[in-house]
Amino acid sequence: MPEQLSLRSDGGFTPRRVAVLIGALVGFAVTWALFVVAPPDGSVSPFAMGISFLAGAYLLVLVYSYLKQPSTRSS
């Protein structure tokens, strides 16, 4: 039984980490779709591309820092 509990604290993919990763990827996809893919005439302003890039980069850094920190919480 203690071996099974120790599997959770080895830095692996817990359900919460998977949910955060999926949420961030969906957020990035929605941001990209709203700012880049949405214009029907194909004209994308540099401002919209910059906002989309910054939002995507922020989400990726957030996910990376969350996944990198050790899981020291006990449930």
BASESE-741030 format. One line per field, with one value per residue (C-alpha): residue number from 1; x, y, z. Coordinates in Angstrom, 2 decimals, m for minus. Layout:
<sites>
k	c(NUM,...) $
xx	c(X,...) $
yy	c(Y,...) $
zz	c(Z,...) $
</sites>
This chain:
<sites>
k	c(1,2,3,4,5,6,7,8,9,10,11,12,13,14,15,16,17,18,19,20,21,22,23,24,25,26,27,28,29,30,31,32,33,34,35,36,37,38,39,40,41,42,43,44,45,46,47,48,49,50,51,52,53,54,55,56,57,58,59,60,61,62,63,64,65,66,67,68,69,70,71,72,73,74,75) $
xx	c(0.00,2.73,4.30,1.11,0.97,4.59,3.83,1.83,4.69,7.39,6.65,4.58,1.41,m1.32,m4.91,m4.70,m1.56,m3.12,m6.21,m4.05,m2.13,m5.30,m6.87,m3.84,m3.70,m7.41,m6.91,m4.05,m6.15,m9.10,m6.84,m5.21,m8.60,m10.06,m7.17,m5.65,m8.08,m11.29,m10.90,m12.69,m10.75,m7.40,m6.11,m4.60,m3.38,0.08,m1.50,m3.79,m0.90,1.18,m1.59,m2.13,1.59,1.96,m1.11,0.14,3.65,2.23,0.11,3.06,5.32,2.55,2.13,5.89,6.42,3.46,4.66,8.26,7.55,7.66,4.41,4.90,1.26,m0.21,m3.84) $
yy	c(0.00,2.60,1.76,2.78,6.08,6.83,6.55,9.76,11.83,10.89,13.83,11.79,12.79,13.04,13.62,17.26,17.88,16.27,18.48,21.62,20.60,19.91,23.16,25.18,23.55,24.22,27.82,28.23,26.74,29.02,32.08,31.16,30.58,33.87,36.09,34.42,32.02,34.01,36.79,35.52,37.71,36.42,39.77,39.49,42.56,42.43,43.45,40.42,38.12,39.61,39.18,35.58,34.80,36.34,34.52,31.20,31.74,32.65,29.50,27.30,28.86,28.44,24.75,24.15,25.76,23.87,20.52,21.19,21.93,18.84,17.47,17.66,17.92,15.04,14.19) $
zz	c(0.00,0.74,m2.64,m4.42,m2.53,m3.36,m7.09,m6.85,m5.44,m7.95,m10.25,m12.71,m14.48,m11.87,m13.02,m11.90,m13.93,m16.98,m16.54,m16.31,m19.41,m21.41,m20.20,m21.23,m24.66,m25.21,m24.08,m26.53,m29.35,m28.59,m28.41,m31.71,m33.36,m32.13,m33.12,m36.17,m37.86,m37.30,m39.92,m43.05,m45.47,m44.24,m43.04,m39.58,m37.78,m36.20,m32.90,m32.93,m33.79,m30.99,m28.43,m29.55,m29.38,m25.91,m24.59,m25.96,m24.60,m21.18,m21.10,m22.10,m19.42,m16.85,m17.71,m17.76,m14.37,m12.90,m14.21,m13.15,m9.50,m7.28,m5.96,m2.20,m1.17,0.79,0.16) $
</sites>
